[in-house]
């Protein structure tokens, strides 16, 4: 399947962007293609739909370490230990973490020194962790409970449609 573009109406609120975006992303996800292709399109769709996002990507789990997966933005850290930084903490607790000011998060890993806020959503299904979805912003307090709600909804679509046991890290 080939997509021409993701359509998000300019001037929409973040809530409206998510409501327009998630069904389009759902249609992009093809369980018959390599997972890396779907994850790559998800990062591109999110980055293009939200000006507040400076970096978006997946970290995928292998042997207690999160490894950099598909992303959009500046060069990033390639490995994060479970329990380290925002991504590693989210993976360890299996909870979404919203950080209004990354400098105030104990043990924050600064892959991009300009990053000011972050949200991380764990990718898990049936109590099995596959990785995390990480979004950064150059502005403080860019992410909130509404972002968490819709990003968790998006992650649920991913883990239901894609067989993460097939991914090779």
Secondary structure, 3 states (H helix, E strand, C coil): CCCCCCCCCCCCCHHHHHHHHHHHHHHHCCCCCCHHHHHHHHHHHHHHHCCCCCEEEEEEEECCEEEEEEEECCCCCCEEECCCHHHHHHHHHCCCEEECCHHHCCCCCCCCCCCCEEEEEEEEECCEEEEEEEEEECCCCCCCHHHHHHHHHHHHHHHHHCCHHHCCC
